[in-house]
Amino acid sequence: MTDKYLAYGRLTRDGKVLFVRRRPGSFLGGHWEMPGGTVEPGEAPEETVVREVAEETGLTVRVAKECGSHSWDDVAGRPMRIHAVVYSITEGGPGAVVLNPDEHDEFAWYRPEETTVLDLAEHFRQALEP
């Protein structure tokens, strides 16, 4: 069994957290998530968050602290164990969210208590807990 490592960022503005929706036709298309992605070989998870948030949203961010981690078996049934960590991140300056259309088709800001309407993975729900 192989391991895959993911890193995501929890960005908050005015008490609301940024979520992006995976584009239809992609893996887990239509599901909402926090910006982030796969940790590349030789890359620290904190570097992954900064890079992925910039690629997916156009925002410049810094890592503040770890919010939580979660591991699970691959949902597609491959012999793989997934390990995800979510970091609290802050913006390097004000900016507009500009999505990468190859990955996401929509973004939204939600207060943690409003996210019950979103189809979120468990590791994102855990990262919203105080």
Backbone as a printed PyTorch tensor [residue, N CA C, xyz], in Angstrom:
tensor([[[  0.8470,  -1.1790,   0.0000],
         [  0.0000,   0.0000,   0.0000],
         [  0.8920,   1.2420,   0.0000]],

        [[  0.5210,   2.2270,  -0.8190],
         [  1.2800,   3.4730,  -0.8820],
         [  0.5730,   4.5510,  -0.0670]],

        [[  1.2860,   5.6190,   0.1980],
         [  0.7440,   6.7590,   0.9380],
         [  0.7300,   7.9890,   0.0510]],

        [[ -0.3250,   8.7900,   0.1870],
         [ -0.4310,  10.0620,  -0.5260],
         [ -0.6860,  11.1400,   0.5200]],

        [[  0.0360,  12.2500,   0.3870],
         [ -0.0640,  13.3310,   1.3660],
         [ -0.6760,  14.5700,   0.7200]],

        [[ -1.6500,  15.1490,   1.4170],
         [ -2.3570,  16.3360,   0.9530],
         [ -2.2400,  17.4340,   2.0100]],

        [[ -2.2690,  18.6850,   1.5580],
         [ -2.2360,  19.8190,   2.4830],
         [ -3.2210,  20.8690,   1.9890]],

        [[ -4.0200,  21.3970,   2.9180],
         [ -5.0680,  22.3590,   2.5900],
         [ -4.9720,  23.5740,   3.4990]],

        [[ -5.5750,  24.6790,   3.0590],
         [ -5.5510,  25.9040,   3.8360],
         [ -6.9370,  26.3780,   4.2230]],

        [[ -7.0780,  26.7400,   5.4860],
         [ -8.3130,  27.3340,   6.0110],
         [ -8.0860,  28.8420,   6.0810]],

        [[ -8.6750,  29.5520,   5.1160],
         [ -8.5360,  31.0030,   5.0350],
         [ -9.8320,  31.6460,   5.5020]],

        [[ -9.7240,  32.5450,   6.4680],
         [-10.9050,  33.1890,   7.0410],
         [-10.8700,  34.6870,   6.7680]],

        [[-12.0050,  35.2100,   6.2990],
         [-12.2270,  36.6580,   6.1160],
         [-13.5360,  36.9960,   6.8020]],

        [[-13.4940,  37.9640,   7.6730],
         [-14.7170,  38.4310,   8.3440],
         [-15.5330,  37.2800,   8.9380]],

        [[-14.8450,  36.3130,   9.5340],
         [-15.5240,  35.1950,  10.1830],
         [-16.0020,  34.1010,   9.2460]],

        [[-15.7190,  34.2420,   7.9440],
         [-16.1380,  33.2370,   6.9670],
         [-14.9250,  32.5500,   6.3580]],

        [[-15.0760,  31.2510,   6.0940],
         [-14.0010,  30.4240,   5.5570],
         [-14.2040,  30.2520,   4.0490]],

        [[-13.0920,  30.3040,   3.3030],
         [-13.1360,  30.1340,   1.8490],
         [-13.2340,  28.6490,   1.4780]],

        [[-14.2000,  28.3470,   0.6010],
         [-14.3600,  27.0040,   0.0400],
         [-14.3930,  27.1110,  -1.4770]],

        [[-13.8690,  26.0890,  -2.1320],
         [-13.8970,  26.0170,  -3.5930],
         [-14.5880,  24.7070,  -3.9870]],

        [[-15.3010,  24.7350,  -5.1190],
         [-16.0230,  23.5400,  -5.5760],
         [-15.2880,  22.9290,  -6.7580]],

        [[-15.0330,  21.6250,  -6.6580],
         [-14.3500,  20.9120,  -7.7450],
         [-15.2450,  20.9240,  -8.9880]],

        [[-14.6410,  21.1810, -10.1270],
         [-15.4140,  21.3070, -11.3600],
         [-16.0360,  19.9730, -11.7520]],

        [[-17.2170,  20.0220, -12.3910],
         [-17.8570,  18.7860, -12.8590],
         [-16.9250,  18.0400, -13.8090]],

        [[-16.9750,  16.7260, -13.7480],
         [-16.1440,  15.9070, -14.6250],
         [-14.7770,  15.6040, -14.0520]],

        [[-14.3940,  16.2660, -12.9600],
         [-13.1130,  15.9870, -12.3160],
         [-13.3290,  14.9740, -11.1920]],

        [[-12.2520,  14.4660, -10.6190],
         [-12.3500,  13.5560,  -9.4900],
         [-13.0890,  14.2670,  -8.3610]],

        [[-14.1250,  13.6540,  -7.8390],
         [-14.9940,  14.2400,  -6.8080],
         [-15.6330,  15.5540,  -7.2710]],

        [[-15.9140,  15.6410,  -8.5540],
         [-16.5530,  16.8310,  -9.1200],
         [-17.8310,  17.2010,  -8.3840]],

        [[-18.0080,  18.4870,  -8.1100],
         [-19.1750,  18.9870,  -7.4060],
         [-18.9950,  19.0720,  -5.9060]],

        [[-17.9580,  18.4290,  -5.3710],
         [-17.6960,  18.4960,  -3.9340],
         [-16.9600,  19.7810,  -3.5810]],

        [[-17.2260,  20.2790,  -2.3930],
         [-16.5820,  21.4840,  -1.8790],
         [-15.3840,  21.0950,  -1.0320]],

        [[-14.3790,  21.9590,  -1.0310],
         [-13.1680,  21.7230,  -0.2510],
         [-12.4900,  23.0480,   0.0590]],

        [[-11.5210,  22.9850,   0.9330],
         [-10.6570,  24.1280,   1.1580],
         [ -9.5620,  24.0640,   0.1010]],

        [[ -9.0060,  25.1960,  -0.3000],
         [ -7.9400,  25.1560,  -1.3090],
         [ -6.7480,  24.3410,  -0.8170]],

        [[ -6.1430,  23.5940,  -1.7210],
         [ -4.9760,  22.7970,  -1.3720],
         [ -4.8000,  21.6500,  -2.3400]],

        [[ -3.8800,  20.7450,  -2.0110],
         [ -3.6590,  19.6230,  -2.9010],
         [ -2.5110,  18.7460,  -2.4780]],

        [[ -1.9320,  18.0560,  -3.4530],
         [ -0.9190,  17.0350,  -3.2220],
         [  0.4340,  17.6270,  -2.8610]],

        [[  1.0420,  17.0600,  -1.8350],
         [  2.4030,  17.4200,  -1.4450],
         [  3.3540,  16.7590,  -2.4450]],

        [[  4.1500,  17.5810,  -3.1210],
         [  5.0970,  17.0740,  -4.1110],
         [  6.3490,  16.5230,  -3.4180]],

        [[  7.0740,  15.5940,  -4.0630],
         [  8.3020,  15.0530,  -3.4580],
         [  9.2730,  16.1810,  -3.0880]],

        [[  9.8040,  16.1140,  -1.8790],
         [ 10.7530,  17.1160,  -1.4060],
         [ 10.1330,  18.4080,  -0.9230]],

        [[  8.8100,  18.5020,  -0.9580],
         [  8.1030,  19.7230,  -0.5710],
         [  7.5110,  19.5440,   0.8270]],

        [[  7.6710,  20.5500,   1.6670],
         [  7.0430,  20.5140,   2.9890],
         [  5.5580,  20.8040,   2.8260]],

        [[  4.6870,  20.1950,   3.6390],
         [  3.2490,  20.4560,   3.5190],
         [  2.9000,  21.9440,   3.6120]],

        [[  3.6230,  22.6920,   4.4210],
         [  3.3660,  24.1410,   4.5270],
         [  3.6480,  24.8500,   3.2070]],

        [[  4.6640,  24.3890,   2.4800],
         [  4.9670,  24.9480,   1.1590],
         [  3.8760,  24.5840,   0.1680]],

        [[  3.3530,  23.3600,   0.2990],
         [  2.2740,  22.9010,  -0.5780],
         [  1.0620,  23.8090,  -0.4610]],

        [[  0.6840,  24.1490,   0.7740],
         [ -0.4850,  25.0090,   0.9860],
         [ -0.3030,  26.3450,   0.2830]],

        [[  0.8400,  26.9740,   0.4800],
         [  1.1010,  28.2860,  -0.1330],
         [  1.0240,  28.1770,  -1.6540]],

        [[  1.6750,  27.1580,  -2.2270],
         [  1.6900,  26.9720,  -3.6780],
         [  0.2920,  26.6680,  -4.2200]],

        [[ -0.3970,  25.7200,  -3.5980],
         [ -1.7130,  25.3050,  -4.0890],
         [ -2.7490,  26.4200,  -3.9770]],

        [[ -2.7420,  27.1630,  -2.8890],
         [ -3.6980,  28.2690,  -2.7490],
         [ -3.4530,  29.2970,  -3.8530]],

        [[ -2.1970,  29.6020,  -4.1280],
         [ -1.8840,  30.5460,  -5.2100],
         [ -2.3540,  30.0090,  -6.5600]],

        [[ -2.0900,  28.7140,  -6.8390],
         [ -2.4940,  28.1160,  -8.1140],
         [ -4.0080,  28.0610,  -8.2720]],

        [[ -4.7170,  27.7580,  -7.1900],
         [ -6.1630,  27.5430,  -7.2810],
         [ -6.9870,  28.8130,  -7.1360]],

        [[ -6.4750,  29.8040,  -6.4040],
         [ -7.2820,  30.9940,  -6.1030],
         [ -6.6270,  32.3150,  -6.4910]],

        [[ -5.3430,  32.3040,  -6.8080],
         [ -4.6270,  33.5250,  -7.1140],
         [ -4.2290,  34.3260,  -5.8810]],

        [[ -4.4900,  33.8050,  -4.6850],
         [ -4.1920,  34.5290,  -3.4490],
         [ -2.8060,  34.1780,  -2.9170]],

        [[ -2.1630,  35.1630,  -2.3020],
         [ -0.8810,  34.9700,  -1.6350],
         [ -1.1530,  34.7980,  -0.1510]],

        [[ -0.6590,  33.6900,   0.4300],
         [ -0.9570,  33.3800,   1.8280],
         [  0.3000,  32.9600,   2.5860]],

        [[  0.1650,  32.9590,   3.9120],
         [  1.1850,  32.4550,   4.8240],
         [  0.5230,  31.4390,   5.7490]],

        [[  1.2840,  30.4360,   6.1670],
         [  0.7720,  29.4380,   7.1060],
         [  0.8780,  29.9920,   8.5220]],

        [[ -0.2260,  29.8820,   9.2790],
         [ -0.2450,  30.3390,  10.6650],
         [ -0.0480,  29.1670,  11.6240]],

        [[ -0.8630,  28.1150,  11.4770],
         [ -0.7500,  26.9550,  12.3660],
         [ -1.5330,  25.7930,  11.7720]],

        [[ -1.2840,  24.6050,  12.3140],
         [ -2.0110,  23.4170,  11.8870],
         [ -3.3690,  23.3790,  12.5790]],

        [[ -4.4180,  23.0600,  11.8070],
         [ -5.7860,  22.9620,  12.3450],
         [ -6.1850,  21.5210,  12.6300]],

        [[ -5.5780,  20.5790,  11.9460],
         [ -5.9440,  19.1880,  12.1490],
         [ -5.4660,  18.3080,  11.0170]],

        [[ -5.5300,  17.0000,  11.2510],
         [ -5.1320,  16.0400,  10.2240],
         [ -6.0660,  14.8350,  10.2850]],

        [[ -6.1040,  14.1050,   9.1920],
         [ -7.0170,  12.9730,   9.0750],
         [ -6.4330,  12.0180,   8.0340]],

        [[ -6.6080,  10.7260,   8.2210],
         [ -6.1490,   9.7230,   7.2510],
         [ -7.2890,   8.7730,   6.9270]],

        [[ -7.2930,   8.2470,   5.6950],
         [ -8.3350,   7.3270,   5.2610],
         [ -7.8280,   6.5070,   4.0840]],

        [[ -8.5090,   5.4050,   3.8090],
         [ -8.1990,   4.5990,   2.6350],
         [ -8.7690,   5.2910,   1.4050]],

        [[ -8.1090,   5.1200,   0.2840],
         [ -8.5030,   5.7560,  -0.9720],
         [ -9.9640,   5.4610,  -1.3050]],

        [[-10.7260,   6.4980,  -1.6320],
         [-12.1570,   6.3370,  -1.9060],
         [-12.4290,   5.6420,  -3.2400]],

        [[-11.4400,   5.6020,  -4.1220],
         [-11.6080,   4.9320,  -5.4120],
         [-11.2070,   3.4610,  -5.3350]],

        [[-10.8060,   2.9940,  -4.1530],
         [-10.4740,   1.5910,  -3.9780],
         [ -9.0480,   1.2130,  -4.3380]],

        [[ -8.2170,   2.2060,  -4.6980],
         [ -6.8180,   1.9040,  -4.9980],
         [ -6.0980,   1.5300,  -3.6980]],

        [[ -5.0340,   0.7470,  -3.7720],
         [ -4.2920,   0.3690,  -2.5610],
         [ -3.4490,   1.5510,  -2.0620]],

        [[ -4.1300,   2.5410,  -1.4870],
         [ -3.4730,   3.7710,  -1.0950],
         [ -4.0860,   4.3100,   0.1900]],

        [[ -3.2560,   4.8580,   1.0380],
         [ -3.7030,   5.5180,   2.2680],
         [ -3.4710,   7.0070,   2.0700]],

        [[ -4.5130,   7.8080,   2.2920],
         [ -4.4470,   9.2570,   2.1130],
         [ -4.2470,   9.9070,   3.4840]],

        [[ -3.3530,  10.8850,   3.5370],
         [ -3.0730,  11.6280,   4.7710],
         [ -3.2200,  13.1140,   4.4480]],

        [[ -4.1540,  13.7840,   5.0960],
         [ -4.3960,  15.2000,   4.8310],
         [ -4.1870,  16.0190,   6.0950]],

        [[ -3.5820,  17.1730,   5.9260],
         [ -3.4210,  18.1280,   7.0180],
         [ -4.0260,  19.4520,   6.5490]],

        [[ -4.7110,  20.1310,   7.4640],
         [ -5.3030,  21.4360,   7.1630],
         [ -4.6110,  22.4620,   8.0480]],

        [[ -4.1680,  23.5410,   7.4090],
         [ -3.5000,  24.6310,   8.1140],
         [ -4.3710,  25.8750,   8.1110]],

        [[ -4.3130,  26.6110,   9.1860],
         [ -4.8860,  27.9510,   9.2070],
         [ -3.9080,  28.8310,   8.4510]],

        [[ -4.4170,  29.6260,   7.5070],
         [ -3.5590,  30.4850,   6.7000],
         [ -4.0610,  31.9240,   6.7620]],

        [[ -3.1600,  32.8610,   6.5230],
         [ -3.5170,  34.2760,   6.4820],
         [ -3.0890,  34.8460,   5.1410]],

        [[ -3.7900,  35.8870,   4.7230],
         [ -3.4720,  36.5080,   3.4360],
         [ -2.2670,  37.4260,   3.5570]],

        [[ -1.4510,  37.4210,   2.4970],
         [ -0.3040,  38.3130,   2.4400],
         [ -0.7170,  39.7330,   2.1120]],

        [[ -1.9270,  39.9150,   1.6800],
         [ -2.4730,  41.2200,   1.3170],
         [ -3.8430,  41.0070,   0.7220]],

        [[ -4.6220,  42.0660,   0.6330],
         [ -5.9720,  41.8950,   0.0810],
         [ -5.9150,  41.4760,  -1.3850]],

        [[ -6.8510,  40.6290,  -1.7410],
         [ -6.8960,  40.1780,  -3.1220],
         [ -8.2170,  39.5350,  -3.4470]],

        [[ -8.5300,  39.5190,  -4.7260],
         [ -9.7520,  38.8790,  -5.1960],
         [ -9.4540,  37.4170,  -5.5130]],

        [[-10.4120,  36.5540,  -5.2610],
         [-10.2750,  35.1380,  -5.5940],
         [-10.4670,  34.9930,  -7.1040]],

        [[ -9.4660,  34.3970,  -7.7480],
         [ -9.5270,  34.1100,  -9.1780],
         [ -9.2750,  32.6130,  -9.3250]],

        [[-10.3350,  31.8770,  -9.6270],
         [-10.2370,  30.4170,  -9.6880],
         [ -9.4970,  29.9300, -10.9230]],

        [[ -8.8150,  28.7990, -10.7600],
         [ -8.2400,  28.0780, -11.8800],
         [ -9.3730,  27.2070, -12.4330]],

        [[ -9.9080,  27.5150, -13.6290],
         [-11.0730,  26.7790, -14.1550],
         [-10.7900,  25.3180, -14.4710]],

        [[ -9.5150,  24.9280, -14.5220],
         [ -9.1890,  23.5210, -14.7440],
         [ -9.4770,  22.6810, -13.5000]],

        [[ -9.6030,  23.3390, -12.3370],
         [ -9.7910,  22.6040, -11.0980],
         [-11.1110,  22.8960, -10.3930]],

        [[-11.5380,  24.1510, -10.3900],
         [-12.7280,  24.5400,  -9.6240],
         [-13.6300,  25.4410, -10.4470]],

        [[-14.9380,  25.3500, -10.1720],
         [-15.8820,  26.1610, -10.9400],
         [-16.6070,  27.2040, -10.1010]],

        [[-16.4070,  27.1750,  -8.7830],
         [-17.0950,  28.1430,  -7.9350],
         [-16.3680,  28.2620,  -6.6010]],

        [[-16.5050,  29.4210,  -5.9760],
         [-15.9940,  29.5890,  -4.6170],
         [-17.0620,  30.2870,  -3.7980]],

        [[-16.9620,  30.1290,  -2.4770],
         [-17.9260,  30.7680,  -1.5750],
         [-17.2800,  30.9030,  -0.2030]],

        [[-17.7550,  31.8900,   0.5370],
         [-17.3100,  32.1250,   1.9060],
         [-18.4570,  31.7320,   2.8370]],

        [[-18.1790,  30.8440,   3.7970],
         [-19.1990,  30.3730,   4.7370],
         [-18.6910,  30.4730,   6.1650]],

        [[-19.6000,  30.8440,   7.0570],
         [-19.2940,  30.7290,   8.4870],
         [-19.2820,  29.2270,   8.8000]],

        [[-18.4330,  28.7930,   9.7420],
         [-18.3690,  27.3520,  10.0320],
         [-19.7300,  26.7150,  10.2890]],

        [[-20.6200,  27.4120,  10.9890],
         [-21.9270,  26.8270,  11.2910],
         [-22.8400,  26.7380,  10.0630]],

        [[-22.4900,  27.4260,   8.9790],
         [-23.2910,  27.3950,   7.7530],
         [-22.8900,  26.2590,   6.8090]],

        [[-21.7920,  25.5750,   7.1030],
         [-21.2560,  24.5920,   6.1600],
         [-22.0130,  23.2740,   6.1300]],

        [[-23.0380,  23.1350,   6.9350],
         [-23.8250,  21.8960,   6.9020],
         [-24.4710,  21.6790,   5.5440]],

        [[-24.6480,  22.7440,   4.7590],
         [-25.2530,  22.6280,   3.4280],
         [-24.2480,  22.1630,   2.3820]],

        [[-22.9590,  22.1280,   2.7230],
         [-21.9200,  21.7510,   1.7650],
         [-21.5820,  20.2730,   1.8640]],

        [[-21.2650,  19.6770,   0.7270],
         [-20.7810,  18.2980,   0.6840],
         [-19.2810,  18.3570,   0.9450]],

        [[-18.8980,  18.2370,   2.2360],
         [-17.5040,  18.3460,   2.6510],
         [-16.9820,  17.0230,   3.1780]],

        [[-15.7080,  16.7590,   2.9300],
         [-15.0530,  15.5840,   3.5020],
         [-14.8480,  15.8120,   5.0030]],

        [[-14.7140,  14.7240,   5.7280],
         [-14.5880,  14.7840,   7.1920],
         [-13.4030,  15.6180,   7.6610]],

        [[-12.2640,  15.5550,   6.9630],
         [-11.1020,  16.3270,   7.4240],
         [-11.3440,  17.8270,   7.3390]],

        [[-12.2010,  18.2710,   6.4260],
         [-12.5370,  19.6990,   6.3690],
         [-13.4860,  20.0590,   7.5220]],

        [[-14.4300,  19.2050,   7.7940],
         [-15.3480,  19.4630,   8.9240],
         [-14.5760,  19.5550,  10.2450]],

        [[-13.6330,  18.6330,  10.4400],
         [-12.8320,  18.6590,  11.6680],
         [-12.0240,  19.9470,  11.7700]],

        [[-11.5200,  20.4480,  10.6550],
         [-10.7060,  21.6660,  10.6610],
         [-11.5280,  22.9110,  10.9780]],

        [[-12.8620,  22.8070,  10.9310],
         [-13.7310,  23.9430,  11.2580],
         [-14.0480,  24.0170,  12.7400]],

        [[-13.7400,  22.9600,  13.4630],
         [-14.0300,  22.9490,  14.8940],
         [-13.1200,  23.9260,  15.6290]],

        [[-13.6540,  24.6030,  16.6560],
         [-12.8380,  25.5870,  17.3840],
         [-11.6790,  24.9460,  18.1370]]])
